[in-house]
Amino acid sequence: MKTLDEFINAQVVLKKVGEKKFRDPSWDFTTANTKILTHGIHSYPAMMIPQVARKSIKLWGKNAKVILDPFCGSGTVLVEAKIKNINSYGFDINPLAILLSKVKTTPIDPRILKRYFKELRENIRRKLDQFERGQLDVEVPNYFNIDYWFKPRVSKHLVIVKEEIWKIEDENIRDFFKVAFSETVRYVSNTRNSEHKLYRIPEEKLKDWNPDVYETFVKYAERNILKMAEFYNIAKDKTAFAKPMYHNVLEKADIEGVDLILTSPPYGDSKTTVAYGQFSRLSLQWMDFDYKLIRAIDKIALGGKPAKSLKHSIPSEKLDKVIHLIAEKDEKRAREVLSYFIDFYKASKNLDELLNEEGYVVFVVANRTVKGVRIPTDEIYVEIFESFGYEHEVTYVRAIPNKRMPHRVSPSNRKGETVETMAEENIVVLHKS
């Protein structure tokens, strides 16, 4: 098995596939372990793999003092920046993403975690035994549709686990175990765990679904302690900060001095592609986040609301062409696609203001298909940033065998109607000169 650095330093023959665009197998990391360190403490949709983040930082951020991921998700870029002792910021509109990014980048001595965990396990086990003997009443919270998504006994066991975690006074340690609790919630729910969207287990299978909340939580907590130990050994002496922030990139940000923007933006159209809000909903409810905020995640994301018309001021001929082609088949879908790029254009202006001169922007992005029309999102990004005066240095195309994306998606959300989705993604490099 190759080491991560051996993967990153691999040399291959490039195949030119477009203007400044190359198919580069050295970015594929086909057999690499993508769950190293704290990267592996919680699942999350469409995660940037650490190998891509680390190689990007090596190539375009080696002299950076501050790195920004404006769509930080579960914090891959922030973890890799921390390892390199580079200050980093991460923006996201999903509270679960902020929690994951915080925990992943906060080194905690695993010996301390083990001491807390020993006491936590004992307290949970004692309460569960009392409950099973009828000596403890457990009140289930009135979350929206809780009985649809969780069996009653599962909900009561979750309450017991949650109450013991929430008693931990140390915020960093409490948040660490919240992450294992979040993963537990997803697993023991009545959802199909292979999906990022909320689909209930079929009735014929649901009757045999009897997950063990305690054992599930213990499994995830033990795994996460091991992952934290790996990270702690590398990051314990690093002085760089990692600051995940609840912030919508459509608004101005109160930070400065960014040398590298490295990110994998959302794809837009969460109804049919990656629904971050749906993925996070049950966990966030159990962590008592406001339900209206939870439901709003996908709506306030880029492209969350369709454009009212097909008129726009985005400087991209490629965008004009694909919008026209989609509109010939379905104007509403064309307005939904356009909405994403209108928002992205606005966000890009805000990002440009944050980036220092001579800084780099690196986008990791796949090109989706709508109504049979392949959208060259990477090339549209290039045209937008070239309009700001940036130089497009290069685009590398990589296969995404390890990136957790659905192989087929539903373009209409109608049962049985699917299309093949993204099997490659592009690393787009732009220089602010």
C-alpha positions in Angstrom: 0.0 0.0 0.0 1.4 3.4 -1.0 1.8 6.1 1.6 -0.3 9.3 1.2 2.8 11.3 0.2 3.7 8.6 -2.4 0.2 9.0 -3.9 0.6 12.8 -3.9 4.0 12.8 -5.6 3.1 10.2 -8.2 4.2 11.2 -11.7 2.1 10.2 -14.7 1.6 11.1 -18.4 -1.0 13.8 -18.9 -3.6 13.7 -21.6 -4.7 17.0 -23.0 -8.5 17.2 -23.2 -9.1 20.9 -23.7 -7.6 24.3 -23.4 -5.3 24.2 -20.4 -7.2 21.1 -19.3 -5.6 17.7 -18.8 -6.7 14.2 -17.7 -4.3 13.5 -14.8 -4.5 10.0 -13.2 -2.2 11.2 -10.4 -5.2 13.0 -8.9 -7.4 9.9 -8.9 -6.0 8.3 -5.6 -7.9 5.2 -6.6 -6.8 3.0 -3.8 -5.9 5.7 -1.2 -7.4 5.6 2.3 -9.7 8.6 2.4 -10.7 8.2 6.1 -7.3 8.9 7.6 -7.0 11.0 10.8 -10.2 12.8 11.8 -11.4 12.8 8.2 -13.1 9.5 9.1 -15.1 10.5 12.2 -18.4 11.2 10.4 -20.0 10.6 7.0 -20.9 13.6 4.9 -22.2 14.0 1.3 -19.7 14.6 -1.5 -16.7 15.1 0.7 -13.5 16.4 -0.8 -11.0 13.6 -0.1 -8.0 14.6 2.0 -5.5 13.6 -0.7 -6.9 16.2 -3.1 -6.8 18.9 -0.4 -3.3 18.0 0.6 -1.9 18.0 -2.9 -3.6 21.3 -3.7 -2.1 22.9 -0.6 1.3 21.6 -1.5 1.1 22.9 -5.1 -0.7 26.3 -4.6 -0.7 27.0 -0.9 2.8 26.2 0.3 3.5 29.9 1.0 0.0 30.7 2.2 -0.5 32.2 5.6 -4.3 31.9 5.4 -6.5 29.4 3.6 -10.2 29.7 3.1 -12.8 27.1 2.3 -16.0 29.0 1.7 -18.1 25.8 1.4 -16.2 23.8 4.1 -18.6 21.0 4.6 -17.2 18.5 7.1 -13.8 20.3 7.2 -11.4 18.4 4.9 -9.5 21.5 3.9 -9.3 22.9 7.5 -7.8 19.6 8.8 -5.2 19.5 6.0 -4.3 23.2 6.6 -4.0 22.5 10.4 -1.6 19.7 9.6 0.5 22.0 7.5 0.3 24.6 10.3 -1.5 27.1 8.1 -4.3 29.3 9.5 -7.7 28.5 8.0 -11.3 29.7 7.9 -14.3 27.6 6.8 -17.7 28.9 5.9 -20.9 26.9 5.8 -24.7 27.3 6.3 -25.1 23.8 7.8 -24.7 23.7 11.6 -23.6 20.0 11.4 -20.8 21.0 9.0 -19.6 23.6 11.5 -19.7 21.0 14.4 -17.8 18.4 12.4 -15.2 20.9 11.2 -14.7 22.2 14.7 -14.2 18.7 16.2 -12.0 17.5 13.4 -9.6 20.4 13.8 -9.4 20.5 17.6 -6.7 18.1 18.9 -7.7 16.3 22.1 -5.4 14.0 24.0 -6.9 10.5 23.4 -6.0 9.5 27.0 -8.4 12.2 28.2 -11.1 11.0 25.8 -10.7 7.4 27.0 -11.2 8.5 30.6 -14.4 10.4 29.8 -15.6 7.6 27.6 -15.2 5.0 30.3 -17.4 7.1 32.6 -19.8 7.9 29.9 -20.3 4.3 28.9 -20.9 3.3 32.5 -23.5 6.0 33.1 -25.4 5.2 29.8 -25.3 1.5 30.5 -26.7 2.0 34.1 -29.5 4.2 32.8 -30.4 1.8 30.0 -30.6 -1.1 32.5 -32.8 1.0 34.8 -35.1 1.8 31.8 -35.3 -1.8 30.8 -36.3 -2.8 34.3 -39.0 -0.2 34.3 -37.2 1.9 37.0 -36.7 4.9 34.8 -39.2 7.0 32.8 -37.9 8.5 29.6 -39.7 11.3 27.8 -39.2 11.4 24.1 -38.9 14.9 22.6 -41.6 16.1 20.2 -39.4 16.4 17.1 -41.2 16.6 13.8 -42.2 13.2 12.5 -40.1 11.4 15.1 -42.2 8.3 15.2 -41.9 8.0 11.4 -38.2 8.1 11.4 -37.4 6.3 14.7 -38.9 3.3 16.5 -40.2 4.3 20.0 -37.7 2.1 21.9 -34.8 3.5 19.7 -35.9 7.1 20.5 -35.9 6.4 24.3 -32.4 4.9 24.1 -31.2 7.9 22.2 -32.6 10.2 24.9 -30.6 8.4 27.5 -27.4 8.6 25.5 -27.9 12.2 24.6 -28.6 13.3 28.2 -25.3 11.7 29.4 -23.3 13.4 26.7 -24.9 16.8 27.3 -23.8 16.6 30.9 -20.2 16.8 30.0 -18.9 20.2 31.1 -15.9 20.5 28.8 -17.2 21.9 25.5 -14.6 20.3 23.3 -15.0 16.9 24.7 -18.8 17.2 24.7 -18.7 18.2 21.0 -16.4 15.3 20.3 -19.0 12.8 21.6 -21.8 14.7 19.9 -20.3 13.7 16.6 -20.5 10.0 17.5 -24.1 10.6 18.7 -24.9 12.3 15.3 -23.6 9.3 13.4 -25.6 7.0 15.7 -28.8 8.9 15.1 -28.4 8.4 11.3 -27.6 4.7 11.6 -30.4 3.7 14.1 -33.1 5.7 12.3 -35.6 4.2 9.9 -33.8 5.6 6.9 -31.9 3.7 4.2 -28.4 4.4 5.4 -26.9 4.1 1.9 -28.8 7.3 0.9 -28.0 10.9 1.7 -31.6 11.9 1.2 -34.3 10.8 3.6 -35.9 7.6 2.3 -37.6 5.4 4.8 -36.9 1.7 5.0 -39.6 -0.3 3.2 -42.3 -1.6 5.6 -41.5 -5.3 4.9 -37.9 -4.7 6.1 -38.7 -2.2 8.8 -40.4 -4.8 11.1 -37.0 -6.6 11.3 -35.0 -3.4 11.9 -34.0 -3.4 15.6 -30.8 -1.4 15.9 -28.9 -1.4 19.2 -28.4 2.3 20.1 -25.8 1.7 22.8 -23.6 -0.6 20.8 -23.8 1.7 17.8 -22.8 4.7 19.8 -19.9 2.8 21.4 -18.7 1.6 18.0 -18.6 5.1 16.6 -17.1 6.7 19.7 -14.3 4.1 19.9 -13.6 4.6 16.2 -13.5 8.3 16.6 -11.1 8.2 19.6 -8.7 6.2 17.4 -9.0 8.7 14.6 -8.4 11.6 17.0 -5.3 9.8 18.3 -3.9 9.8 14.8 -4.7 13.5 14.3 -3.5 14.5 17.8 -0.1 12.9 17.3 0.4 15.1 14.2 -1.4 18.3 15.2 -0.9 18.7 19.0 2.0 21.1 18.6 0.6 23.0 15.6 -0.1 26.7 16.4 -2.2 27.6 13.4 -5.9 28.3 14.0 -8.8 26.6 12.2 -12.0 28.6 12.4 -15.2 27.1 11.0 -17.9 29.8 10.8 -21.6 29.8 10.3 -21.7 32.1 7.3 -23.4 32.3 3.9 -20.9 33.2 1.2 -23.6 35.3 -0.5 -23.0 37.8 2.3 -19.8 39.8 3.0 -17.4 38.2 5.4 -15.4 39.9 8.1 -12.1 38.2 7.5 -9.0 39.3 5.5 -5.6 38.2 4.2 -6.6 35.1 2.4 -3.8 33.6 0.2 -5.6 30.5 -1.1 -9.2 29.7 -1.6 -9.6 25.9 -1.8 -13.1 24.5 -2.0 -15.6 22.1 -3.5 -18.7 24.2 -4.1 -22.2 22.6 -3.8 -23.6 21.5 -7.1 -26.9 23.3 -6.9 -30.4 21.8 -7.3 -30.4 19.9 -4.0 -33.7 18.3 -4.8 -32.1 15.9 -7.4 -28.4 15.9 -6.5 -26.8 16.3 -3.1 -29.2 17.4 -0.4 -27.0 18.5 2.5 -30.0 19.6 4.6 -31.8 16.3 4.2 -28.7 14.4 5.1 -28.3 16.4 8.3 -31.9 16.9 9.4 -32.3 14.0 11.8 -29.0 14.6 13.6 -29.6 18.4 13.9 -33.1 17.8 15.3 -31.7 15.5 18.0 -29.1 18.2 18.8 -32.0 20.6 19.3 -31.3 23.0 16.4 -34.3 25.1 15.3 -36.4 23.0 12.8 -37.0 26.0 10.6 -33.3 26.6 10.3 -32.8 22.9 9.5 -35.4 23.0 6.8 -34.0 26.1 5.3 -30.5 24.7 4.6 -31.2 23.5 1.1 -33.3 26.6 0.3 -30.7 29.2 1.2 -27.9 27.2 -0.5 -26.6 28.4 -3.9 -29.5 28.0 -6.4 -32.0 27.2 -3.6 -34.7 29.3 -5.3 -35.3 29.3 -9.1 -34.6 32.4 -11.1 -37.7 34.4 -12.1 -36.6 34.6 -15.7 -33.7 33.6 -18.0 -32.2 37.1 -18.0 -28.9 37.5 -16.2 -25.6 39.5 -16.3 -23.1 36.6 -15.8 -20.2 37.0 -18.2 -20.2 33.5 -19.6 -20.9 32.4 -23.1 -20.8 28.7 -22.1 -23.5 29.4 -19.6 -25.7 31.1 -22.1 -25.4 28.2 -24.4 -26.4 25.5 -21.9 -29.2 27.6 -20.5 -30.6 28.0 -24.0 -30.4 24.2 -24.6 -32.1 23.3 -21.3 -34.7 25.9 -21.8 -35.7 24.4 -25.2 -36.7 21.3 -23.2 -37.8 22.7 -19.9 -37.8 26.4 -19.0 -38.3 25.8 -15.3 -35.3 23.6 -15.1 -33.3 26.1 -17.0 -34.3 28.8 -14.4 -33.3 26.5 -11.6 -29.8 25.9 -13.2 -29.4 29.6 -13.9 -30.3 30.4 -10.3 -27.2 28.5 -9.1 -24.9 30.4 -11.3 -26.4 33.7 -10.4 -25.7 32.9 -6.8 -22.3 31.6 -7.6 -21.4 34.8 -9.5 -22.5 36.9 -6.5 -20.5 34.7 -4.1 -17.5 34.8 -6.4 -17.4 38.6 -6.2 -17.3 38.4 -2.4 -14.5 35.8 -2.5 -12.5 38.0 -4.9 -12.6 40.8 -2.2 -11.1 38.4 0.4 -8.3 37.1 -1.7 -4.9 38.8 -1.7 -3.1 39.8 -4.9 -1.1 36.9 -6.3 -3.5 34.5 -4.4 -4.9 31.3 -5.9 -8.4 29.9 -6.2 -8.8 26.2 -6.6 -12.2 24.7 -7.2 -12.9 21.0 -7.1 -16.0 20.5 -9.1 -17.9 17.9 -11.2 -20.1 18.7 -14.2 -23.7 17.5 -13.9 -26.3 16.8 -16.5 -29.7 18.4 -16.7 -32.3 17.3 -19.2 -29.6 15.5 -21.2 -27.4 18.6 -21.3 -24.0 18.3 -19.8 -23.2 21.6 -17.9 -19.5 22.6 -18.2 -19.4 24.0 -14.7 -15.6 24.1 -14.5 -15.4 26.1 -17.7 -18.2 28.5 -16.6 -16.2 29.1 -13.4 -13.2 30.0 -15.5 -15.1 32.5 -17.6 -16.5 34.1 -14.4 -13.1 34.5 -12.8 -11.4 35.6 -16.0 -13.9 38.5 -16.1 -12.4 39.6 -12.7 -8.9 39.6 -14.2 -7.8 36.1 -13.0 -5.6 33.9 -15.1 -6.7 30.3 -15.6 -3.5 28.3 -15.0 -4.7 24.8 -15.5 -7.6 22.3 -15.0 -6.9 18.7 -14.0 -9.6 16.0 -14.5 -9.7 13.2 -12.1 -11.9 10.1 -11.6 -13.9 10.1 -8.3 -14.1 6.4 -7.3 -13.8 7.2 -3.6 -15.9 10.3 -3.5 -19.3 9.3 -2.0 -21.7 10.4 -4.7 -24.7 8.6 -6.0 -23.9 6.8 -9.3 -27.4 7.6 -10.5 -29.8 10.4 -9.4 -33.4 11.2 -10.0 -33.8 14.2 -12.2 -37.5 14.5 -11.4 -37.8 12.7 -8.0 -40.2 10.3 -9.7 -39.7 6.6 -8.7 -37.6 4.7 -11.2 -36.6 7.7 -13.3 -32.8 8.1 -13.0 -29.8 9.3 -15.0 -26.1 8.6 -14.7 -24.4 11.2 -12.6 -20.8 12.5 -12.1 -17.9 10.1 -12.4 -15.2 12.7 -12.8 -14.4 16.0 -11.3 -12.1 18.9 -12.2 -9.5 20.7 -10.2 -9.7 24.2 -11.6 -6.7 26.5 -10.7 -7.0 30.3 -11.1 -4.4 32.9 -10.2 -5.2 36.5 -9.1 -2.4 38.4 -10.8 
